[in-house]
Amino acid sequence: MFKRLPWQDELAIVDRTMKAISGVVDPEELVAVYWEGIGELLPIPAYVSTSRRNVEPPFYLITRSSRFTEHFNPWTQRDRLPRMSGGLLGELAYANRPVIIDDLPARLTADDPGHFYLEGFQSLVALPQYDDGEGLNVTIMLMPPGLEPDPTMIPMLHWQSGLFGRGTQNLVLRNQLAGAWAALDRELQAVGEIQRSLLPADLPTIPGCELAASYQTSARAGGDYYDFFPLGGGGWGLFIADVSGHGTPAAVLMAITHAIAHAQPGTHAPPEMLLTYLNDRLARAYTRGGTFITAFYAVLDPATRTLTYATAGHNPPRLVRDGAVISLNADGGLPLGIFPNQSYEQSTVSLQAGDLLLLYTDGITEAMAPLDGAKSRELFGTERLDKLLVGCGAGNAGECISKIRSALAVFSENAPPTDDQTLIVIRCV
């Protein structure tokens, strides 16, 4: 019979083993470390393990055996594991309960498929590891004549074996999830790269104006979109939009909006024409389940320094003049994609030298400060944004962008943005 160690020694072995396995991420290494520790507690001379996970009855696999002359990794070399059916090992593999056999030679026949693994032993203890109530894996401890297990230890061994099997499977699933996430992340990166390729590669050169832009997504890909359309007579169309939601779905709808906006020449002026055109096509074919797009579109005439604009539910741009902020509110219609046949009213404003115009998405003003105890999270807000814009003074467009981004970083304590953030600054010179 097994001779147990003093409880203090057993506790030290268990503690050392638990520490060792706590940092293991490879299931095969986990098994090795665990069984090394168990071997110190119980001098088990031989063993064999079976698995019927993802195997059609009545077949099963021999995953481990002290009689293997070559080690196989059950997770990476599954196709090299012995595949069997029937015999005493088959009974144990499908028993779905612990099995103890004290007279193994009397039960084992010469033609038994598992004869090679069981021959020469007097007794065995077979302990299943359950998955959803099914003992898909079974660990079988084999004892030669003269060595008997202590029956009082078997319940605890069963408990430990089951918990270890569960833990090992959880580690396998964790690694599979990590692999799936890595693959998904690579796809999201590709989506993000495609999306960013749809944005203007370079800002246009507009006489009398200085431009700067900043674009940051809250995920690998986002739903913010901005664009510039060259128009006849030296005019330029300035477009900014924000797709509801985040991530890949928003990025796909952003790409669709880009395609529609570039599909039909002659729809970019006046502003209400482009918004009507986009809304009809989005609402009839692409937006579903409450998805929508806020948008602001303006036609800038550098010769007359006039800005004619229309809005579809988008936050009003900010015009800074002589130390004051003017909100470019307009009698805009609903966001794009909700209902077809919408109309969008236009407004016009004259620009002056020294004016600063900011187009932005709500990821800027709705940026959040970190949680402060039980207080609600504070938003960055338009008031802070307006103070920053006034503080930009006579600085150039790029400096204004940097100032806003720095303030956002301080406000959020460099936390990743929860929404896409886009800024376009136009300084009139």
C-alpha positions in Angstrom: 0.0 0.0 0.0 1.1 3.5 -0.7 2.8 5.1 2.3 1.7 8.7 2.8 4.1 11.5 3.6 3.6 13.7 6.7 1.0 16.3 6.0 3.5 19.1 6.3 5.6 17.6 3.5 2.4 17.0 1.4 1.4 20.6 1.8 4.8 21.9 0.8 4.7 19.7 -2.4 1.2 20.9 -3.3 2.1 24.5 -2.7 5.2 24.2 -4.8 3.3 22.5 -7.6 0.5 25.1 -7.6 3.1 27.9 -7.8 4.8 26.2 -10.7 1.6 25.7 -12.7 0.3 29.2 -12.0 2.4 30.7 -14.7 2.2 27.9 -17.3 0.4 28.7 -20.6 1.2 25.5 -22.5 -1.2 22.7 -21.7 1.4 20.0 -22.3 3.8 21.8 -19.9 1.0 22.1 -17.4 0.5 18.3 -17.5 4.2 17.7 -17.0 4.6 20.0 -14.1 1.4 18.7 -12.4 2.4 15.0 -12.7 5.9 15.7 -11.4 4.3 17.1 -8.3 1.8 14.3 -8.0 4.7 11.8 -8.4 6.2 13.2 -5.2 3.0 12.6 -3.4 2.1 9.2 -4.9 4.8 7.0 -6.4 2.6 5.8 -9.3 4.8 3.4 -11.3 2.7 3.3 -14.5 -0.2 4.9 -16.1 -2.3 5.1 -19.3 -4.7 7.8 -20.4 -7.5 7.7 -22.9 -9.6 10.3 -24.7 -12.8 10.2 -26.6 -13.0 13.9 -27.2 -14.0 14.5 -30.8 -13.9 10.7 -31.5 -16.9 8.8 -32.7 -18.0 5.8 -30.4 -16.8 3.2 -29.9 -13.3 4.5 -30.7 -10.9 6.3 -28.3 -7.3 7.5 -28.3 -4.4 6.5 -26.1 -3.1 10.0 -25.2 -0.4 9.0 -22.7 1.3 5.8 -21.5 4.3 5.0 -19.4 5.0 2.4 -22.1 5.2 4.9 -24.9 8.7 4.8 -26.4 8.1 8.2 -28.0 6.3 11.1 -26.5 3.3 12.6 -28.4 1.7 15.9 -27.7 -2.0 15.2 -27.6 -2.9 18.7 -28.7 -0.5 19.2 -31.6 0.2 15.6 -32.6 -3.3 14.1 -32.2 -3.1 12.3 -35.6 -0.1 10.2 -34.3 -2.0 8.9 -31.2 -3.0 5.2 -31.2 -6.7 4.9 -32.1 -8.5 1.9 -30.6 -11.9 0.4 -29.9 -13.3 -2.1 -27.5 -11.4 -4.1 -24.9 -11.0 -3.3 -21.2 -9.6 0.2 -22.0 -12.8 0.8 -24.1 -14.9 -0.1 -21.1 -13.0 2.4 -18.9 -13.0 5.1 -21.6 -16.9 4.9 -21.8 -17.7 4.0 -18.2 -18.5 7.6 -17.2 -17.6 6.8 -13.6 -14.5 5.9 -11.5 -13.5 2.3 -11.9 -11.3 0.2 -9.5 -10.1 -3.2 -10.6 -8.1 -5.3 -8.1 -7.8 -8.5 -10.2 -6.6 -7.1 -13.5 -4.9 -10.4 -14.8 -8.3 -12.2 -14.5 -10.0 -9.5 -16.5 -7.4 -9.1 -19.2 -7.4 -11.5 -22.2 -4.5 -12.1 -24.6 -6.5 -10.7 -27.5 -7.6 -7.5 -25.7 -6.7 -4.4 -27.8 -5.2 -2.8 -24.7 -3.1 -5.8 -23.7 0.2 -4.0 -24.4 -0.7 -1.2 -22.0 -2.2 -3.3 -19.2 -0.1 -6.5 -19.2 1.9 -7.2 -16.0 -0.2 -5.1 -13.6 -2.3 -6.4 -10.7 -4.8 -3.5 -10.2 -5.8 -0.1 -11.6 -7.7 3.0 -10.7 -9.5 4.8 -13.6 -10.6 8.4 -12.9 -12.6 10.3 -15.6 -12.3 14.0 -16.2 -15.8 15.3 -17.0 -16.9 17.8 -19.6 -20.6 18.6 -19.5 -21.2 15.4 -17.6 -19.2 13.1 -19.9 -15.9 11.5 -18.9 -14.2 12.4 -22.2 -10.7 11.8 -20.7 -9.7 9.1 -18.4 -6.5 8.7 -16.4 -5.7 5.1 -15.4 -3.2 4.5 -12.6 -1.6 1.0 -12.9 -0.1 -0.9 -9.9 2.0 -4.0 -10.1 1.6 -7.0 -7.8 2.4 -6.1 -4.2 1.5 -2.5 -4.5 -2.1 -1.5 -3.6 -3.7 1.9 -3.5 -5.0 3.3 -0.3 -8.8 3.3 -0.9 -9.3 6.3 1.4 -7.2 8.4 -1.0 -9.2 7.6 -4.1 -12.1 10.1 -3.5 -9.6 13.0 -3.1 -7.6 11.7 -6.1 -10.8 11.8 -8.2 -11.5 15.3 -7.0 -8.0 16.5 -7.8 -8.0 14.7 -11.2 -11.3 16.2 -12.2 -10.3 19.8 -11.2 -7.0 19.4 -13.0 -8.7 18.1 -16.2 -11.1 21.0 -16.1 -8.2 23.5 -15.6 -6.2 21.9 -18.4 -9.2 22.2 -20.8 -9.8 25.8 -19.8 -6.2 26.5 -20.6 -6.6 24.9 -24.0 -9.7 27.0 -24.6 -7.9 30.1 -23.4 -5.2 29.6 -25.9 -7.7 28.9 -28.7 -9.5 32.1 -27.8 -6.2 34.0 -27.8 -5.4 32.6 -31.2 -8.8 33.5 -32.5 -8.5 37.0 -31.1 -5.1 37.4 -32.7 -6.5 36.3 -36.1 -9.5 38.7 -35.7 -7.2 41.5 -34.6 -5.2 41.0 -37.8 -8.4 41.2 -39.8 -9.4 44.4 -38.0 -6.0 45.9 -38.6 -6.5 45.2 -42.3 -10.0 46.8 -42.2 -8.5 49.8 -40.4 -5.7 50.2 -43.1 -8.3 50.0 -45.9 -10.5 52.5 -44.1 -7.7 55.0 -43.6 -6.7 54.6 -47.2 -10.0 56.1 -48.1 -9.2 59.3 -46.3 -7.4 62.1 -48.2 -3.7 61.2 -48.5 -2.9 64.9 -48.5 -4.7 68.0 -47.5 -5.7 70.3 -50.5 -4.0 73.6 -51.1 -6.8 76.2 -50.9 -5.8 79.9 -51.6 -6.1 82.0 -48.5 -6.5 79.0 -46.2 -4.3 76.9 -44.1 -5.5 73.4 -43.3 -4.7 70.7 -40.7 -6.4 67.5 -39.7 -6.3 64.8 -37.1 -8.0 61.4 -37.2 -8.0 58.8 -34.3 -10.2 55.8 -34.0 -11.4 54.2 -30.8 -10.8 50.7 -32.3 -8.7 49.2 -35.1 -11.2 50.7 -37.5 -13.8 53.4 -37.0 -16.7 55.2 -38.5 -15.5 58.8 -38.8 -15.0 60.2 -42.3 -13.8 63.4 -43.8 -13.1 64.4 -47.4 -12.4 67.3 -49.7 -14.0 67.7 -53.1 -12.5 70.0 -55.8 -15.2 72.0 -57.4 -15.5 74.2 -60.5 -14.2 77.8 -60.2 -11.6 76.9 -57.6 -14.1 76.0 -54.9 -13.8 73.1 -52.5 -16.3 70.9 -50.8 -15.5 70.2 -47.1 -17.2 67.0 -45.7 -17.1 65.5 -42.3 -19.3 62.6 -41.1 -19.7 60.2 -38.1 -21.3 56.8 -38.5 -23.2 55.6 -35.5 -21.5 52.8 -33.6 -17.8 51.8 -33.6 -15.4 49.3 -35.1 -15.8 47.2 -38.2 -19.6 47.8 -38.8 -19.1 51.5 -38.7 -16.0 51.3 -40.9 -17.9 49.3 -43.5 -20.7 51.9 -43.6 -18.0 54.7 -43.7 -16.5 53.0 -46.8 -20.0 52.8 -48.4 -20.6 56.5 -47.7 -17.2 57.3 -49.3 -18.1 55.2 -52.4 -21.5 56.9 -52.8 -20.0 60.4 -52.3 -17.5 59.7 -55.1 -19.8 57.8 -57.4 -21.6 60.6 -59.2 -19.9 63.8 -60.3 -21.9 67.0 -60.1 -23.7 66.2 -56.9 -21.3 68.1 -54.6 -22.7 71.6 -55.0 -24.8 73.1 -53.6 -24.4 71.4 -50.2 -28.0 70.4 -49.8 -27.7 68.4 -53.0 -24.9 66.1 -51.7 -26.7 65.5 -48.4 -30.0 64.6 -50.1 -28.1 62.3 -52.6 -26.3 60.5 -49.8 -29.3 60.2 -47.6 -31.6 58.7 -50.3 -29.1 56.0 -51.2 -28.1 55.1 -47.7 -31.7 55.0 -46.4 -32.9 52.9 -49.3 -30.2 50.3 -49.4 -27.6 50.4 -46.6 -28.7 51.6 -43.2 -30.5 49.1 -41.1 -31.6 48.6 -37.5 -31.3 52.2 -36.4 -27.9 52.9 -38.0 -27.4 56.4 -39.2 -24.7 58.9 -40.1 -24.4 62.5 -39.0 -22.7 64.8 -41.5 -21.7 68.4 -42.2 -20.9 69.5 -45.7 -19.8 73.0 -46.8 -18.8 74.6 -50.1 -15.9 77.0 -49.7 -15.4 79.7 -52.3 -11.9 81.1 -51.8 -12.5 83.9 -54.3 -15.4 85.4 -52.3 -14.4 83.9 -49.0 -17.9 82.5 -48.5 -18.8 79.2 -46.8 -22.2 77.7 -47.8 -23.1 74.7 -45.6 -25.8 72.2 -44.6 -25.9 69.8 -41.8 -27.5 66.4 -41.2 -27.7 66.0 -37.4 -24.0 66.8 -37.0 -22.5 68.8 -34.2 -22.1 72.5 -35.3 -18.6 73.5 -36.4 -17.0 76.3 -34.4 -15.9 79.6 -36.1 -13.5 81.7 -34.0 -13.4 85.4 -34.8 -11.9 88.3 -32.8 -11.7 86.2 -29.6 -15.3 84.9 -29.8 -16.7 81.6 -30.9 -19.6 81.4 -33.4 -21.5 78.1 -33.6 -22.4 77.4 -37.2 -25.9 76.2 -36.4 -28.2 75.4 -39.4 -31.7 74.3 -39.8 -30.4 70.8 -40.6 -32.4 67.7 -41.3 -32.2 64.3 -39.7 -29.0 62.3 -39.9 -28.3 60.4 -43.1 -29.9 57.0 -43.6 -33.0 57.3 -41.3 -35.7 58.2 -43.9 -35.4 58.8 -47.6 -36.7 62.0 -49.2 -35.3 64.4 -46.6 -34.5 68.0 -47.4 -31.5 69.9 -45.9 -31.5 73.7 -45.5 -28.4 75.8 -46.4 -26.8 78.7 -44.7 -23.9 81.0 -45.7 -21.3 82.8 -43.7 -18.6 85.1 -44.9 -15.0 84.4 -43.8 -12.4 87.0 -42.8 -8.7 87.0 -42.5 -7.7 85.6 -39.1 -10.9 83.4 -38.8 -10.4 79.9 -37.5 -12.9 77.2 -38.5 -13.1 73.8 -36.7 -15.0 70.8 -38.0 -15.1 67.9 -35.6 -16.9 64.8 -34.6 -18.6 64.2 -31.2 -15.8 61.9 -30.0 -14.0 65.2 -29.1 -16.7 66.9 -27.0 -17.9 63.5 -25.5 -14.4 62.4 -24.4 -14.7 61.4 -20.8 -12.6 62.1 -17.7 -11.7 59.0 -15.6 -14.1 57.9 -13.0 -13.8 59.8 -9.7 -15.3 57.7 -7.0 -19.1 57.8 -7.1 -19.2 60.9 -9.4 -20.4 60.6 -12.9 -17.8 60.8 -15.6 -17.4 64.3 -16.9 -17.5 65.1 -20.6 -14.9 67.3 -22.3 -17.7 69.4 -23.7 -18.0 72.4 -26.1 -17.2 74.9 -23.4 -13.7 73.5 -22.9 -13.3 73.2 -26.7 -14.3 76.8 -27.3 -11.8 78.1 -24.7 -9.1 76.2 -26.4 -10.0 77.6 -29.8 -10.0 81.1 -28.4 -6.6 80.4 -26.9 -5.2 79.3 -30.3 -4.9 83.1 -31.1 -2.9 83.7 -34.2 -1.3 80.2 -34.2 -1.4 78.1 -37.3 -3.9 75.3 -38.0 -1.5 72.5 -37.0 -0.7 74.2 -33.7 -4.4 74.4 -32.9 -4.8 70.7 -33.6 -1.9 69.9 -31.3 -3.3 72.1 -28.5 -6.7 70.3 -28.6 -5.1 66.8 -28.7 -2.9 67.7 -25.8 -5.8 69.0 -23.7 -7.8 65.8 -24.5 -4.9 63.6 -23.4 -4.6 65.5 -20.1 -8.4 65.5 -19.5 -8.7 61.8 -20.1 -5.4 61.0 -18.4 -4.2 59.4 -21.7 -7.0 56.8 -21.6 -7.9 55.3 -25.0 -10.7 57.2 -26.7 -14.2 55.6 -26.3 -15.3 57.1 -29.6 -13.6 58.0 -32.9 -12.1 61.6 -32.9 -11.7 63.7 -35.9 -10.5 67.4 -36.2 -10.2 69.6 -39.2 -8.9 73.2 -38.7 -9.0 75.8 -41.4 -7.2 79.1 -40.7 -8.0 82.0 -43.0 -4.9 84.1 -43.8 
